[in-house]
């Protein structure tokens, strides 16, 4: 398994609202480019769209410290999705029929490793960003 080296660093901050302000600015730039659902295009999936809307509902189910910990990796995760040509770990979702889970691994510029999880529906071929988390 190859790991993508991102040029982006983690968002600095000790309070959720500090991190949220920077991450939401970053997200708004992506959101302005699309007319309906915000998305990024992935090199690995041959420029298919990866929608970002499920990530936010998943993020806000977490506790405050965990939200901040995951949100710090948003710029590096978006860069990984857009530019990484490396194969992810792929497996079928045991909880949902017809769904594949892809896990991409990367490191930030300051050396912290993280994982990005993508949900791919087989029937509609749509892909969604589900989760970002550090791998310790």
N, C-alpha and C positions, 0 to 999 in steps of 0.2 A: 504494500500500500504506500503510495506516494503522498506527501504532505505539501500543500501549496503554501508558499511563503508570501504573505501579504505585505504590501507597502504601507498599509494603514496601521495605526497604533490603536490601542484601546482608548476609549473616552475616559478622560481623567475626571475625578470627582469623588467626594465622600458622601454626598447626600443624593438621594434619588432625584430630587428636583433639578440639581445641577446637571446630572447625566441626562435626564429626560429632556431638558431644554436643548442640549446639543444634538441628541439623537432625533428629536422631533424636527429640528431644522434640517438635518440630513434626510429624514424621511419625506419631508415636504417638498424637497427638490426633486425626489423621485416621483412623488404623487402628481406634481404639476405637469410632468411629461406625458401622463396617461389621461385619457378622457373618462374612463370608468374605474376599473379596479387597478390599483397600483401594481406594477410588475417590473421585473428586470429580465433581461435576456441572457441566457447562459450559453457559453461556448461549448460546454460538455454536451448539452442537449441539442446541439446544432441550432442555436439561436432561438429555441423555444422560450415562451414566456414562463416565468416562475412568479406566481401571484403572492403578494405579501400580506393579504388581509387576515389569514388564519393565524399568523404569527402573533398579531396584537391581542386577539382573544385568548390565545394560549398564554401569552406573557402576563396578562392581568389576572389569571387564575393563580399565579404564584404569590409567595409572600414578598413583602417590600424588599428585604435584602437580596432575595433571589432574583427579583425583577431587575434590580440595579446591576447585579453581577452579570446577568445575561445581556442586558441592554448595552453594556460597555463594549461588546463585541460587534455591534451592528455595522459600523463602517467596514470592518475587516471581513465580516460575513458576506456583505453585499459584493465586495471586491472579489472574494473567493467564488461566489456564484457566477459573476460576470466573466471572470477570466481564467478559471481553473480548467485545464484540459484533462486532469487526472481522474482515473476511475474511482468512484465511491464504493463503499461497502453497500451492497444491495441485498435486501431480503424481503420476503412477503410479510405483510402485516398480519399477525396471528389474530387480531381483533376484528379486522374488516376484510371481507372477501373482495378480491380484485384490486388490491391496493399494494403498491410497492413502496418501501421506505429506503431512501438513499441517504447515506451518511458521508459527507465530505469532511475531510480533516485539513486544518491549516494552522499556521502560526502567525502571530502578529509581528510587526517590525521590532517590537520590544521583547520578543521571544516567548510569549505566552501562547500555549496551544489551545485550540478550540475545535468544536464540531458543529456542523450545520446539518440539520435534518430536513429532508425534502419528502413530501408525500406525492406520489404519482399515481393517478387513477388510470387503470388499464383501459377502461371502456371509453372515456372521453379524452384520454391522453393529456389531461390537465395536470399541472404541477404546482404545488403550494409549499411555501416556506413554513415549516411547522415550528422549529425550535433552533435556538443557538445556545450553546453552553460550553464552558471551559472544560477541558479534559485534564484533570489533575492526576 
